[in-house]
Amino acid sequence: MKLLCALLVFVASTSAVKNYGGYQVLRVVPQDMEQLQRLHDLYSLLEDTVDFWKEPTRLNQPVDIMVGPNLVKDVKIELSRRCLDFSIFVEDVQTNINNERCTDCVNTKAGFDYTIYHTSKQISQWVTDMAIDHGIVTEINIGKSDEGRDIKAVKISSGGSKRVIYIQGGIHAREWISPATMMYMANEMVTKYGVDSTVTAMVDNCVYDWYIVPSLNVDGYDYTWTNDRMWRKNRQPNTGSSCIGTDLNRNYPYKWGGSGTSDNPCSDIFHGEAPLSGIETSVVHEWLQQFSGNIALFIDFHNYSQLWLYPWGYTNKKNIEQPHKDLQHDLAIRATDALRKPYGTEYFVGMSGPDMYPAAGASEDYGYVTLGVSYSYIVELRDEGNYGFLIPEDWIEPSGIETFEALKVLGTDTLPIGPPIPEA
């Protein structure tokens, strides 16, 4: 009862820039099915009040819970009451935020620095500059966000009519390593074109045009720089609610509104008022229709947890028919084998819903069924446990290097079409 009372009186900070001093991230690792069920029960109780960085999924998989200073004591008591052992994963979230960026480093790089984080405005300018500086790059303006920012993509192509590889980053605003990795990989592709035979083949010899959206959720990302580093959703107002934002990765049309979503506009996993009600998902969906039946590969890059996942995402059941599962799994294994080589980084490969957590209306199912893409993935980038969402800048380059090794496998594969896609 004490915990519930505390939840009812919880009031979010109203300061211009939210300070996460005193916020802790608690980690629980369920050892048996009984503990996992207790964590599911706790998640149902707390999901709209505390921030589950990692939700309850499977045995021996960490569950990370960010808790504000006014609730830390009560949540720890509740965990103990449920006989759930916990450790402190992050002692003070604000300290990690402060250490995320190397503010006193000397930048010795000419031009755009791919080893630091960049603002929304800088990323937008980067797209324009890439098209100016490289003949194989075209600037694509997909449309406008809710706050009027341009949602941009780079197209990398040597010309002609080809099948499409579409990758996107930054659908969740706080996952900064995702846009940074997208830009790093795009730069690797265009600067090594004509120099590295594999990279040249990705653009010339194979049958793909590359479309890379570095930051889909441009409004939310901008907000993480100006107001709240841990903001997740977009910044679109909700009808009849003072709470802002839709979780864009719950807003896609396939199985919209199902498991792993919320109809509470204040929740971080609010699925929106209707399928594709998010301005950003709607705009990109309309733009992608021009490639109908011609998209070979769809990847949505997130962080964290080091996972390479394929449909189904809407359910935690593994026995539901998914005719491309073996093809998707085999390709992901080859990609993650290549990813491992530079630094030994291990990725788990599996089905999104059963092996991570169910999330209806998410991108991997949308790519697979709505767009009809045989190879549709959601990838959770670094890391597994040191920093969570707050990956320090000196990890950007390693993330870009290793993930590009996976991309080279994907971009030089013929990606044959598998069995028919299930009906939406």
C-alpha positions in Angstrom: 0.0 0.0 0.0 2.8 2.4 0.8 4.3 1.8 -2.7 0.9 2.4 -4.4 0.4 5.7 -2.4 3.8 6.8 -3.4 2.9 6.2 -7.1 -0.2 8.2 -6.8 1.6 11.3 -5.5 4.5 11.0 -8.0 5.0 14.3 -9.8 7.5 14.6 -12.6 10.2 17.3 -12.5 9.1 20.6 -14.2 12.6 22.0 -14.7 13.7 23.0 -18.2 16.3 20.3 -18.3 15.4 17.3 -16.3 18.1 16.3 -13.8 18.5 12.6 -13.1 20.5 13.0 -9.9 19.5 10.3 -7.4 17.9 8.1 -10.1 19.1 4.5 -9.9 18.8 1.6 -12.2 18.1 -1.6 -10.4 18.9 -5.0 -12.0 17.1 -8.2 -11.3 18.0 -11.5 -13.0 15.2 -14.1 -12.8 16.5 -17.6 -12.0 13.3 -19.6 -12.3 9.8 -19.3 -13.7 8.4 -18.2 -10.3 10.7 -15.3 -10.1 10.0 -14.4 -13.7 6.3 -14.3 -13.0 6.8 -12.1 -10.0 8.7 -9.7 -12.2 5.9 -9.7 -14.7 3.5 -8.9 -11.9 5.7 -6.1 -10.7 6.0 -4.8 -14.3 2.2 -4.6 -14.6 2.1 -2.6 -11.3 4.9 -0.2 -12.1 5.1 0.1 -15.9 3.4 3.5 -16.1 5.4 5.0 -13.2 9.0 3.7 -13.3 11.1 3.2 -16.5 11.8 -0.4 -17.3 15.0 -0.1 -19.4 14.8 -3.9 -20.0 11.5 -5.7 -19.4 10.9 -9.2 -18.0 11.5 -11.6 -20.9 13.2 -14.9 -20.1 15.2 -16.7 -17.5 18.7 -15.4 -16.8 17.9 -12.2 -18.8 18.5 -9.0 -16.8 15.5 -6.8 -16.0 16.7 -3.2 -15.5 14.4 -0.7 -13.7 15.2 3.1 -13.5 13.6 4.5 -10.4 13.5 8.1 -9.2 14.9 9.1 -5.8 11.4 9.5 -4.3 10.6 5.9 -5.1 14.0 4.0 -4.8 13.5 2.9 -1.2 9.9 1.7 -1.8 10.7 -0.2 -5.0 13.7 -1.9 -3.2 11.3 -2.9 -0.4 8.8 -4.2 -2.9 11.5 -6.3 -4.7 12.6 -7.7 -1.4 9.0 -8.4 -0.4 8.7 -10.5 -3.6 11.9 -12.3 -2.8 13.6 -10.9 -5.8 17.4 -10.2 -5.4 18.6 -7.1 -7.1 21.8 -5.2 -7.7 22.4 -1.6 -8.5 23.2 -1.4 -12.2 23.5 2.4 -12.3 24.3 4.2 -9.1 23.4 7.6 -10.4 21.9 8.1 -13.8 22.9 11.8 -14.0 26.5 10.9 -13.5 26.4 8.6 -16.5 24.7 11.3 -18.5 27.5 13.7 -17.5 30.1 11.1 -18.5 28.5 10.2 -21.8 30.0 13.0 -23.8 33.7 13.9 -23.7 33.3 17.6 -23.3 36.9 18.4 -22.7 38.3 16.3 -25.5 40.4 17.9 -28.3 38.9 17.3 -31.7 41.7 16.6 -34.1 39.5 15.3 -37.0 38.8 17.4 -40.0 35.2 17.9 -41.1 32.4 15.9 -39.6 33.4 13.9 -36.5 31.9 10.4 -36.5 33.2 9.7 -33.0 30.9 12.1 -31.2 27.2 12.6 -30.8 25.5 15.2 -32.9 22.3 17.3 -32.5 19.2 16.9 -34.7 20.2 20.0 -36.7 23.7 18.7 -37.3 22.4 15.4 -38.5 20.1 17.1 -40.9 23.0 19.1 -42.3 25.1 16.0 -42.5 22.5 14.5 -44.9 22.8 17.6 -47.1 26.6 17.6 -47.0 26.8 13.9 -47.9 24.9 14.5 -51.1 27.1 17.5 -52.0 30.3 15.7 -51.3 29.6 12.2 -52.8 28.3 11.5 -56.2 26.7 8.2 -55.2 24.6 9.9 -52.5 21.2 11.6 -52.9 19.5 13.6 -50.2 15.9 12.4 -49.6 13.5 14.5 -47.7 10.8 12.1 -46.6 8.5 14.6 -45.0 7.9 16.7 -41.9 7.7 15.7 -38.2 5.0 17.0 -35.9 7.1 20.0 -34.9 8.0 20.7 -38.6 11.5 19.2 -38.7 12.6 17.4 -41.9 12.8 13.6 -41.7 15.7 12.8 -44.0 17.4 9.9 -45.6 20.5 9.3 -47.6 20.2 7.2 -50.8 23.4 5.4 -51.8 23.2 4.2 -55.3 25.3 3.8 -58.5 22.2 4.3 -60.6 19.8 2.1 -62.5 16.7 0.3 -61.2 17.5 -1.9 -58.2 15.9 -3.6 -55.3 15.9 -1.6 -52.0 17.6 -2.0 -48.7 16.0 0.2 -46.1 17.5 0.8 -42.7 16.5 3.3 -40.0 17.7 4.5 -36.6 16.6 6.7 -33.8 12.9 5.7 -33.6 13.4 5.8 -29.8 14.7 9.3 -29.0 17.1 8.4 -26.1 19.0 5.7 -28.0 21.7 8.0 -29.3 24.1 5.2 -30.4 21.6 4.3 -33.1 21.8 7.5 -35.2 25.5 7.7 -34.6 26.0 4.2 -35.9 23.8 4.8 -38.9 25.9 7.8 -39.9 29.2 6.0 -39.3 28.1 3.1 -41.5 26.9 5.4 -44.3 30.2 7.2 -44.3 32.1 3.9 -44.4 30.1 2.9 -47.5 30.6 6.1 -49.5 34.2 6.7 -48.6 35.3 3.1 -49.2 33.3 2.9 -52.5 35.8 2.3 -55.2 38.5 1.5 -52.7 37.3 -1.6 -50.9 36.1 -4.3 -53.3 33.4 -5.6 -50.9 32.0 -2.1 -50.3 32.1 -1.4 -54.0 30.1 -4.6 -54.6 27.5 -3.5 -52.1 26.7 -0.5 -54.4 27.7 -1.6 -57.9 27.7 -5.4 -58.4 24.7 -6.2 -56.3 21.2 -5.3 -57.0 20.5 -2.8 -54.2 19.8 0.8 -53.6 20.5 1.8 -50.0 18.2 4.1 -48.1 19.4 5.1 -44.6 17.3 7.2 -42.2 19.7 8.1 -39.4 17.1 9.7 -37.1 13.4 8.9 -37.6 12.1 10.4 -34.4 13.7 13.9 -35.0 11.5 15.8 -32.5 12.0 13.3 -29.7 15.8 13.2 -30.4 16.0 17.0 -30.3 14.1 17.0 -27.0 16.7 14.6 -25.4 19.3 17.3 -26.1 17.3 20.2 -24.7 15.0 18.9 -22.0 15.1 15.3 -21.0 18.0 12.9 -21.9 15.9 9.8 -21.2 12.8 10.8 -23.4 11.7 7.9 -25.6 8.6 8.8 -27.5 7.9 11.4 -30.2 6.6 14.9 -29.2 3.1 14.7 -30.6 0.2 15.9 -28.4 -2.5 13.4 -27.5 -6.1 14.2 -27.7 -7.7 14.7 -24.2 -4.4 14.2 -22.3 -1.7 16.5 -21.0 0.8 13.7 -21.6 2.9 14.1 -24.8 4.1 11.5 -27.2 3.5 8.2 -28.9 5.9 5.2 -28.9 6.5 5.1 -32.6 7.6 1.5 -32.3 4.2 0.5 -31.1 2.4 2.6 -33.7 2.8 0.4 -36.8 -0.4 -1.1 -38.2 0.3 -4.9 -37.9 -1.4 -6.2 -34.7 -1.6 -2.6 -33.4 -2.8 -2.3 -29.8 -1.9 -5.8 -28.7 0.6 -7.2 -26.2 3.5 -5.1 -24.9 1.7 -1.8 -25.6 -0.4 0.7 -23.5 -3.5 2.7 -24.2 -2.3 5.2 -21.5 -0.9 8.4 -23.2 1.4 8.9 -20.2 3.1 5.5 -20.7 6.4 5.2 -22.5 4.9 2.4 -24.6 1.7 4.3 -25.5 0.7 2.8 -28.9 -0.9 6.0 -30.2 -4.5 6.9 -30.9 -4.7 4.7 -34.0 -2.4 2.7 -36.3 0.1 5.2 -37.9 -1.3 8.1 -35.9 2.3 9.1 -35.2 3.2 11.7 -37.7 6.6 10.1 -38.3 5.4 6.6 -38.8 2.6 7.8 -41.1 5.0 10.0 -43.2 7.6 7.2 -43.7 4.9 4.6 -44.4 3.5 6.7 -47.2 7.0 7.3 -48.6 7.8 3.6 -48.5 4.8 2.7 -50.6 6.7 3.6 -53.8 8.9 0.6 -53.2 6.1 -1.9 -52.7 7.2 -5.4 -53.5 10.8 -4.3 -54.2 12.3 -4.1 -50.6 14.8 -6.8 -50.0 15.8 -6.0 -46.5 14.3 -3.9 -43.6 16.3 -3.2 -40.4 15.3 -0.9 -37.5 18.4 -0.2 -35.3 17.9 0.4 -31.5 19.9 -0.1 -28.3 20.6 -1.8 -26.0 21.1 -5.5 -25.4 23.1 -6.8 -28.4 20.2 -8.7 -30.1 19.5 -9.4 -33.8 15.8 -10.3 -33.9 13.2 -11.2 -36.5 9.4 -11.7 -36.5 7.2 -12.4 -34.7 7.3 -9.4 -32.4 3.6 -9.1 -31.5 3.5 -12.4 -29.5 5.7 -14.4 -27.1 4.5 -17.7 -28.6 7.0 -19.5 -30.8 4.6 -22.0 -32.4 2.8 -19.4 -34.6 3.6 -20.0 -38.3 6.4 -17.8 -39.6 7.5 -19.2 -43.0 10.7 -17.2 -43.4 12.0 -17.9 -39.9 14.8 -20.3 -40.9 16.0 -18.0 -43.7 16.0 -14.9 -41.4 17.8 -16.8 -38.7 20.5 -18.1 -41.0 21.2 -14.7 -42.5 21.3 -13.1 -39.0 23.8 -15.7 -37.8 26.1 -14.9 -40.7 25.7 -11.2 -40.1 26.5 -11.5 -36.3 29.4 -13.9 -37.0 30.9 -11.1 -39.1 30.0 -8.5 -36.5 31.9 -10.5 -33.8 35.2 -10.5 -35.6 36.6 -6.9 -34.9 36.0 -6.9 -31.1 34.5 -10.2 -30.1 31.1 -8.6 -29.5 28.5 -11.3 -29.0 24.9 -10.9 -30.3 21.9 -13.1 -29.5 19.9 -14.1 -32.6 16.2 -15.1 -32.2 12.6 -14.2 -32.5 11.7 -10.7 -31.3 8.6 -11.4 -29.2 9.4 -14.8 -27.7 13.1 -14.1 -27.1 13.0 -10.4 -26.1 9.4 -9.3 -25.2 6.2 -9.0 -27.2 5.6 -5.6 -28.7 2.6 -5.4 -31.0 2.6 -2.7 -33.7 6.5 -2.8 -33.9 8.7 -2.3 -36.9 10.0 -5.8 -37.6 6.4 -7.2 -38.1 5.4 -4.1 -40.1 8.4 -4.6 -42.4 7.6 -8.3 -42.8 3.9 -8.3 -43.3 2.8 -4.8 -44.2 5.7 -4.1 -46.6 6.1 -7.7 -47.6 9.9 -7.8 -46.8 11.2 -11.4 -46.4 14.1 -10.3 -44.3 12.9 -7.9 -41.7 14.8 -7.3 -38.5 15.1 -5.2 -35.3 18.6 -4.9 -34.0 19.5 -3.9 -30.5 23.0 -2.4 -30.5 25.6 -2.2 -27.7 25.8 -2.8 -24.9 24.8 -5.7 -22.6 25.3 -4.2 -19.2 27.8 -1.4 -18.6 25.9 1.7 -19.8 22.5 0.8 -21.1 21.1 3.8 -23.1 24.0 6.0 -22.1 26.7 4.7 -24.3 29.9 6.8 -24.0 31.2 8.5 -27.2 34.3 6.4 -27.4 32.1 3.4 -28.1 30.6 5.0 -31.2 33.4 4.0 -33.6 33.6 0.4 -32.4 29.8 0.1 -32.8 30.1 1.5 -36.3 33.0 -0.7 -37.3 31.5 -4.0 -36.1 28.0 -3.3 -37.3 29.3 -2.3 -40.7 30.9 -5.8 -40.9 27.4 -7.3 -40.5 26.1 -4.9 -43.1 28.7 -6.0 -45.6 27.4 -9.6 -45.3 23.8 -8.4 -45.9 24.7 -6.1 -48.8 26.6 -8.8 -50.8 23.9 -11.5 -50.3 21.4 -12.0 -53.1 18.6 -12.2 -50.4 16.4 -14.6 -52.3 12.7 -14.2 -51.8 11.3 -16.9 -49.5 7.8 -18.4 -49.1 4.8 -16.1 -49.4 4.4 -13.5 -46.7 1.4 -14.2 -44.3 -1.6 -12.0 -44.9 -1.9 -8.9 -42.7 
